[in-house]
Amino acid sequence: MDLLNNLDTTVLVNVAYIAASILFIVGLKMLGSPDTARRGNLFSSMGMLLAVLVTLVDQSIIDFTWIVVGLISGGVIGYLAATKVQMTSMPEMVAIFNGFGGIASLLVGSAEFIRGSDYLFPIYLTVLIGGVTFTGSLIAYGKLSEIIGGRPTLYKGQQIVNSLLLLLIVAIGIEMIFMQDVFTANQTLLILCGLAMILGVLFVIPIGGADMPVVIALLNSFSGLAACAAGFVIENNVLIVAGALVGASGLILTNIMCKAMNRSLANVLFSGFGSVIENIATSSTEQGEVKPINTSDAYLILEAASSVLIVPGYGMAVAQAQHAVRELGELLESNGAEVKYAIHPVAGRMPGHMNVLLAEANVSYDVLVEPGDVNPIMETVDVCMVIGANDVVNPDAKDNESSPIYGMPIIEVDNAKTVFVLKRSMASGFAGIQNPLFFKQNTRMLFGDAKETVSALVTEFKS
C-alpha cells in the first residue's frame, strides 16, 4: 500500500512538472510579441510557482521557517526592483539577476557535493558555470552602471593567463571527479569555486561596453545552463527543463545579436573591441564643423515633412524621453506625416532595450521597423530623428575599413534628406569612437536633454 501511495505521489509530481514545463514553453512563446509579452510573463511565473509548490510538498518539508523568510525577503526585493528601478537601470538589474541565478546554482551544487552526492560531473559543471556567471555578471553590472570603466581591460599575456586558468580548472575537475587524492573534498570545492569566479572576472573585463548587450544575453544563457546542471544534481526534472529553456533561448539571442553586428561570438569575446580611442578633436577638424539647430527651426522642418523616421538609442533611455517621443510621433501623424521607429537589435545596453521603452510608452508595435526594412528606402525619408543613438547609425561601419565597427549593419540615416541628432554633447558613444554622421551636410545637431528637446517640439506643434 505504501509503495502504491509513493507511486501515485511520484506520478502526480511528474504530471505537475509537465504542466509547469508547458506553462514555461507557452510563456516563452508569448514573450516573442509585445502584444502577449505580459501574459507570457504571467504564464511562466505561474509555471514556476506550481513547480516550487509541488517540490516543497514532494520533499515533505516539516519546518518551513527559512523558506517563508526567503519568500518574504525575495518578494520584497522583487517588488522594489520591479517598481523602483528606473528603465535606464534595467540592463544593470538584468545583469545582477543573472549573477544571482549563477550563485544560487553554485550553492546548490556545493551543498550536494558536501552531502556526498555521486553526481560529480553535473556538480562540477554547476559550480563552474555558476561561479563564472556570478562574477562575470558583477563585472557586467559594474561596466553598465559605470562603476568601473566600460572600455576593455587588456594586458600583455592575457590569453596565456586565461589558457593556464582553463587548464587549472580542467585539472581540478579531474581531481574532483576521478582522483580525490590530492586535496580533501572541501579543499577541491573551494579551489574550484575560486577558479570559476576568477574566470568570470577575466571573461568579462576584456569586453567593451558596446558589446554588453551580447554579454548580457550570453550570461543569461550561462545562468540557465547552470540551473540545468543543478537540476541533474538534485534530480529535479522541472529545473532541468527550465534551465535548458533559458540556456537555449539565451544562446539563440546571443547569436541574433552577433549577426546584428556582423561579428562572430569569438570576435566579441576576444577582440577587445573599443580599446582604441580615437582622437575626437582631430576627427572633428578633418570632417568639418557641426551645424546646430534650435527647436523652432527644427519644428518648421518637421511640420513640412511627409515622412519621419525616429531612431531611439540609450540617450533616450537616460533622458526618460520615450513618452514625449510617443506624443511627438502622434502629433506628426496628425499633421499628415508617416512616422516609423527604426530599432537596431543592439541599440541600448541590453537586448530589446528600446522595444521595452517604447512599449512602456504605448507606442504601437506596428510602427516599429528593423534596419533592413528602412535602409532601402532611406533616401525617401524627409526627416530622420536620431535620439541618443550613436554607434548603430555610424557611417564608418560601411565606409571606413579602419574603423573597429566596420562591417556592422547600421541604420543608414545619413542617406535621409535631413537628419536631426539629439545629443547632450559631442561625446562619443559607448564604443568610444567618433561618429562622422554629426558632420554630414544633411545633419543638424539638436543639443540638450532629449526629453526637454522633444517636449519643446511638442509644445511648438501644439501652439
BELCOR-V168885 format. One record per run of one state. SS is the DSSP state (H for helix, E for strand, L for the rest). FROM is the first residue (numbers start at 1). TO is the last residue. Records with the same first field share a line. If there is no record, write none. Layout:
SS->FROM-TO  FROM-TO
This chain:
L->1-1  31-36  59-64  85-86  116-119  145-157  180-184  206-208  234-236  261-264  271-279  288-291  293-294  305-306  313-313  320-321  335-337  343-352  361-364  370-370  381-382  388-390  394-395  400-412  416-417  424-435  440-442  448-449  463-463
H->2-30  37-58  65-84  87-115  120-144  158-179  185-205  209-233  237-260  265-270  280-287  295-304  314-319  322-334  353-360  365-367  371-380  391-393  396-399  413-415  436-439  450-462
E->292-292  307-312  338-342  368-369  383-387  418-423  443-447
